[in-house]
Amino acid sequence: MAEYRLDVDLDFSYTDGAGSVTRGSARSSGMDVTVSMDSLAPLGGGGIPSLEEIRPLAEMLAGKGLSVTLSGPDGSIVSLGAVNSPASQRLVTRSPHIKLGKLGALVPVVRQGRRKSAGLPLLPPSTPLPLLPTVRRKISRRITTTHYTRGSGRPRLIFVQDADTWTGQIPREVTLAGEKTTIGSDPGSDIVLDGLEGLHAEIRHDELDEYVLVPHGSVSGSVAQGGPSVLRTGARIQMGQWCLAFFREEFADHGRPYGGRSGGELAYERPQFDPRTGTMERDSSRGVS
């Protein structure tokens, strides 16, 4: 049951120093009070309280189940207390007990608040209009590369195991730390794998900070066949009985072409400037897995 009940029927007027008269009224027949004014001129003379001052009042009114609505000639300006405030407005007011009114009614208040030289107006200066985001088309944004430091992203090879060969252990990983990693059956190889040629393949870290597979023996999988192939995360390399997958963290796995596509796969791609080569590139011609 409500603790308070207000029965208000009040008419008032305000005369400023220039002799202008503003008339208004306060009406209530329960828990909701509406204060109406036929002009917002009095609010421009330093009468707009700050949000810091408004929040405690709004919280106190809500605690008692009361609401107070201020209206101008264009409709509701603000409601305080027991109100249903949208989440979007709470980001502005930082209170669930303050509800902003109609856009047309807010404009004069905001304009008068901007003319003030001191103090915080009820609404943050120059912000909340428009309350809904605007949509700008044909925005020109500079496309950058996804580069980080050279060799970053922990480039590595992971030994792939199927359900028949997996023992439940974490698969073996080999970090590609050098400028060249050799793979083969030769004991001097960086990755020694039985059943392969002495030098079966090598992975080179080139001048563009890419990791390129260069086959010397038979290599299949998801890489380019019969020649060098730029490795991308998830690329599979099948050599004899061995299957390895290349991985590199996304922030350093450059993508295509040196920064990815604007608009997705199959979209028209404008040439982009590659700072590593000093040239304009449309796509990688060096093989992409």
Secondary structure in CASP SS format (residue, H / E / C, confidence):
PFRMAT SS
TARGET T0000
AUTHOR 0000-0000-0000
METHOD secondary structure of the structure
MODEL  1
M C 1.00
A C 1.00
E C 1.00
Y C 1.00
R C 1.00
L E 1.00
D E 1.00
V E 1.00
D E 1.00
L E 1.00
D E 1.00
F E 1.00
S E 1.00
Y E 1.00
T E 1.00
D C 1.00
G C 1.00
A C 1.00
G C 1.00
S C 1.00
V E 1.00
T E 1.00
R E 1.00
G E 1.00
S E 1.00
A E 1.00
R E 1.00
S E 1.00
S E 1.00
G E 1.00
M C 1.00
D E 1.00
V E 1.00
T E 1.00
V E 1.00
S E 1.00
M E 1.00
D C 1.00
S C 1.00
L C 1.00
A H 1.00
P H 1.00
L H 1.00
G H 1.00
G H 1.00
G C 1.00
G C 1.00
I C 1.00
P C 1.00
S C 1.00
L H 1.00
E H 1.00
E H 1.00
I H 1.00
R H 1.00
P H 1.00
L H 1.00
A H 1.00
E H 1.00
M H 1.00
L H 1.00
A H 1.00
G H 1.00
K C 1.00
G C 1.00
L C 1.00
S E 1.00
V E 1.00
T E 1.00
L E 1.00
S E 1.00
G E 1.00
P C 1.00
D C 1.00
G E 1.00
S E 1.00
I E 1.00
V E 1.00
S E 1.00
L E 1.00
G E 1.00
A C 1.00
V C 1.00
N C 1.00
S C 1.00
P C 1.00
A H 1.00
S H 1.00
Q H 1.00
R H 1.00
L H 1.00
V H 1.00
T H 1.00
R C 1.00
S C 1.00
P C 1.00
H C 1.00
I E 1.00
K E 1.00
L E 1.00
G C 1.00
K C 1.00
L H 1.00
G H 1.00
A H 1.00
L H 1.00
V H 1.00
P H 1.00
V H 1.00
V H 1.00
R H 1.00
Q H 1.00
G H 1.00
R H 1.00
R H 1.00
K C 1.00
S C 1.00
A C 1.00
G C 1.00
L C 1.00
P C 1.00
L C 1.00
L C 1.00
P C 1.00
P C 1.00
S C 1.00
T C 1.00
P C 1.00
L C 1.00
P C 1.00
L C 1.00
L C 1.00
P C 1.00
T C 1.00
V C 1.00
R C 1.00
R C 1.00
K C 1.00
I C 1.00
S C 1.00
R C 1.00
R C 1.00
I C 1.00
T C 1.00
T C 1.00
T C 1.00
H C 1.00
Y C 1.00
T C 1.00
R C 1.00
G C 1.00
S C 1.00
G C 1.00
R C 1.00
P C 1.00
R E 1.00
L E 1.00
I E 1.00
F E 1.00
V C 1.00
Q C 1.00
D C 1.00
A C 1.00
D C 1.00
T C 1.00
W C 1.00
T C 1.00
G C 1.00
Q C 1.00
I C 1.00
P C 1.00
R C 1.00
E E 1.00
V E 1.00
T E 1.00
L C 1.00
A C 1.00
G C 1.00
E C 1.00
K E 1.00
T E 1.00
T E 1.00
I E 1.00
G E 1.00
S C 1.00
D C 1.00
P C 1.00
G C 1.00
S C 1.00
D C 1.00
I E 1.00
V E 1.00
L C 1.00
D C 1.00
G C 1.00
L C 1.00
E C 1.00
G C 1.00
L C 1.00
H C 1.00
A E 1.00
E E 1.00
I E 1.00
R E 1.00
H E 1.00
D C 1.00
E C 1.00
L C 1.00
D C 1.00
E C 1.00
Y E 1.00
V E 1.00
L E 1.00
V E 1.00
P E 1.00
H C 1.00
G C 1.00
S C 1.00
V C 1.00
S E 1.00
G E 1.00
S C 1.00
V C 1.00
A C 1.00
Q C 1.00
G C 1.00
G C 1.00
P C 1.00
S E 1.00
V E 1.00
L C 1.00
R C 1.00
T C 1.00
G C 1.00
A C 1.00
R E 1.00
I E 1.00
Q E 1.00
M E 1.00
G C 1.00
Q C 1.00
W E 1.00
C E 1.00
L E 1.00
A E 1.00
F E 1.00
F E 1.00
R C 1.00
E C 1.00
E C 1.00
F C 1.00
A C 1.00
D C 1.00
H C 1.00
G C 1.00
R C 1.00
P C 1.00
Y C 1.00
G C 1.00
G C 1.00
R C 1.00
S C 1.00
G C 1.00
G C 1.00
E C 1.00
L C 1.00
A C 1.00
Y C 1.00
E C 1.00
R C 1.00
P C 1.00
Q E 1.00
F E 1.00
D E 1.00
P C 1.00
R C 1.00
T C 1.00
G C 1.00
T E 1.00
M E 1.00
E E 1.00
R C 1.00
D C 1.00
S C 1.00
S C 1.00
R C 1.00
G C 1.00
V E 1.00
S C 1.00
END
